[in-house]
Amino acid sequence: MEEQNLHIVKSDVFQYLKNRVLDVDFVFIDPPFTEKLGDKIMRFLSTEVKFSSSPTVIIETSKFEDFQLEYPPWKCYDQRKFGDKNLSFFRR
């Protein structure tokens, strides 16, 4: 991957993604660990965000939070566990 094709955003996910159409290959989401936002973010992604492509969504969550493996149209196809964290991979 060439550096000019890389776009990193450090922002409030809800403000940044609202009313945008994204054309990306990957979305990596690393919310504040103690706030347990994984479920809320995935629900938001499934209803409020438009994609012109079919990216892979990778999200880090606490193993202690309520988190689904399906947020239609997103389905988890892989999940890795690291101590008290889970890394979940979703596709549409």
C-alpha positions in Angstrom: 0.0 0.0 0.0 1.4 3.4 -0.9 1.4 6.0 1.7 -0.8 8.4 -0.3 -3.6 5.8 -0.2 -3.6 5.8 3.6 -6.0 8.1 5.5 -6.0 8.0 9.3 -8.8 9.8 11.2 -8.7 10.4 14.9 -12.2 11.7 15.7 -15.5 11.0 17.3 -16.8 8.1 15.2 -20.4 9.2 15.3 -19.7 12.7 14.2 -17.2 11.8 11.6 -19.3 9.0 9.9 -22.7 10.6 10.0 -24.0 11.4 6.5 -20.8 10.3 4.7 -20.3 7.8 1.9 -17.1 5.9 2.4 -15.0 4.2 -0.3 -12.5 2.3 1.8 -11.0 -1.2 2.0 -10.7 -1.4 5.8 -12.3 0.3 8.8 -10.4 -0.2 12.1 -12.4 0.9 15.2 -10.6 1.1 18.5 -13.1 2.8 20.9 -12.2 3.7 24.5 -11.9 0.4 26.2 -13.7 1.3 29.4 -16.8 2.9 27.7 -18.0 -0.4 26.0 -19.0 1.3 22.8 -18.6 -1.7 20.4 -22.3 -2.6 20.2 -23.4 1.0 19.8 -20.8 1.6 17.0 -21.7 -1.5 15.1 -25.4 -0.6 15.3 -24.6 2.8 14.0 -22.5 1.4 11.2 -25.3 -0.9 10.1 -27.9 1.8 10.0 -26.3 5.3 9.5 -23.1 4.8 7.4 -23.1 4.3 3.7 -20.3 2.5 1.9 -19.6 2.6 -1.9 -17.4 -0.4 -1.5 -17.4 -3.6 0.7 -14.8 -3.0 3.3 -13.6 -5.2 6.1 -14.5 -3.7 9.5 -12.2 -4.6 12.4 -13.3 -3.6 15.9 -11.6 -4.1 19.2 -13.9 -4.6 22.2 -13.8 -5.8 25.8 -14.7 -9.4 26.4 -16.9 -8.2 29.2 -19.2 -6.1 27.0 -22.4 -7.2 25.2 -21.4 -7.6 21.6 -23.2 -9.5 18.7 -21.6 -11.4 15.9 -24.2 -10.0 13.4 -25.3 -6.5 12.8 -27.1 -6.8 9.5 -25.8 -6.5 6.9 -22.5 -7.0 8.7 -21.5 -10.5 9.8 -18.5 -11.5 11.9 -16.3 -13.9 10.0 -13.4 -14.1 12.4 -12.8 -13.2 16.1 -9.5 -13.3 18.0 -9.2 -13.2 21.7 -6.3 -11.5 23.5 -6.6 -11.5 27.3 -9.6 -9.3 28.1 -10.0 -8.0 24.5 -11.6 -9.3 21.4 -10.8 -8.3 17.9 -13.7 -9.0 15.5 -13.7 -8.9 11.7 -16.9 -8.1 9.8 -18.0 -8.2 6.2 -21.2 -7.4 4.4 
